[in-house]
Amino acid sequence: ERAGEVQLLPVEKFGTNATESDHTASFYSGVKQRGEISVRRVTPQIFIGSCPRSTQHIDYLRSLGITAIANFQSEDDCKRNCVAGIGMEENAQAVRGEYVRRGMQYIWMPTADMCSEGRTQMLPRASHTFAELLRAGHVIYSHCNAGVGRSVSAVCGYLTFVLGLTDRQMQHVVASSRPAAFFDFEALRRARPSFDGTFGKDVGTRAHIDDEFCKRRDATATTLSKTPPGTSRVRFSVAYATQHDDGSRVVVVGSCPELGSWDVRMALVMESCGPDFQVADVALPMHSGHKVDYKFVALSGDSERWEVFSIGCNRHLEGKGDGLVILPVARFGQLHGDQKQREEAMAVIVP
């Protein structure tokens, strides 16, 4: 997909053919067992994450500057995955008082879990609610149980329905901050007519004439500077967990001088955007037809771990002219070209 000078490739689904249920359960079970809350900032005013399970978690959210909570758990979810010690096991609304005492707004939009139709019904209202909260200056925390499906869909709806991002732009914004995200494009497609019919004329018009909306949209969609003539700005990204305390890092090494000409000592060093997501930007001479082969290499001390593919090849990209190229989020050591996986577009956290 090309949007102006920006060329966006889909965020890919990697690894096994796990269902949404398997993927979400695998991610959330670890968070729950460790008694953690998994929080990621997606935009300056929007966070996505898992449900708080203690009042300390709520205090933590407040410390991040969050002023509004959007909860998409069902009533049964609230009672099973609840804030301990406040009576949520019996009354799902008990948590409201905890937020009110801390001066935070609480919006509960119960939505069925693992249900595309439920997300379809939720999306118009949630997208409009997010727009109004942000217009009022709030910082939003969007959560369900795991912060993978329903809460992600609500943010995706706002980014596409209100800010006008394309699906690909939205994918890269969300997946780069929340690699565990599940993208329900079918729900977004079905919900769009309802949003436009109910809110679209009002919100859409304001989004185009409101300077703040436009600034937020443009800042969210465009994160890389313009490139010198004859080059393309390329963004590499890979889901890979590094241990920062031992100095481990990931580099991109490849067939051109900008990627070290296959010399790992001269390779492009990636930056960590969290414990499991690495990003690197570079300007490459990507005139039409020019090809670059590359691989990711994990470095730790004196050791090097190169990607090895069973089919004995490299990753590669081919130039299509000047502009911005944002490559699909890769998973270290796995090379996939299956079109169905591209279309499903689920990014996953690497254990």
QUIVEN-V142738 format. One line per field, one symbol per residue. burial: + if it has 16 or more other ideal C-beta (glycine too) atoms within 10 Angstrom, else -. A space follows every 10 residues. Layout:
burial = ???
//
This chain:
burial = -----+++++ ++++-----+ --++++++-- ++----++++ +++-++++++ +++-+-++-- ++---+++++ ++++--++-- +++----+-- -+-+++-++- -+-+++++++ +++-++-+++ ++++++++++ +-++---+++ ++++++++++ ++++++++++ ++++++++++ ++++++++++ +++++-++-+ ++--+---++ --+---+--- --+--++--+ +-----+--- ++++++++++ ++-----+++ ++++++-+++ ------++-+ -+-+-+++++ ++-+-+---- -+-++++++- ------+--- ----+-+-+- -+++++++++ +++-+----- +--+++++++ -
//
